[in-house]
Amino acid sequence: MRRERTLKVVLVLVGLIFSAGVFPVAESLWHQNQSMYTFDMMLSLYVALGIFLLIAARNPSANRSLIAFAAWSCWLIVMGVNVQRWKEQASAAGATEGQSGS
């Protein structure tokens, strides 16, 4: 029982955090900031996911696939960002080594 209650609290918190992304999306679209359209599109997916997580918090056992999708998608985004950061650091280190050797 305690585990399910904890899961419900986590789902509500994550759902609220994801749903709060509607404010930057609305602000960007209101001011027609075209440089942010790609970011807005990705953020709008998380807003929708947040709404569904809030709905899933009512009955987590019936929405296990949605919860698993949310967890895996977040984990994969984090891994992708870390790989990108690692590549940028490696290329920056290579650039500084090339400059110091000249």
Buried (B, 14 or more C-beta within 10 A) or exposed (E): EEEEEEBBEBBBEBBEEBBEBBEBBEEBEEEEEEEBEEEBEEBBEBBEBBBBBBEBBEEBEEBEEBBEBBEEEBEEEEEEEEEEEEEEEEEEEEEEEEEEEE
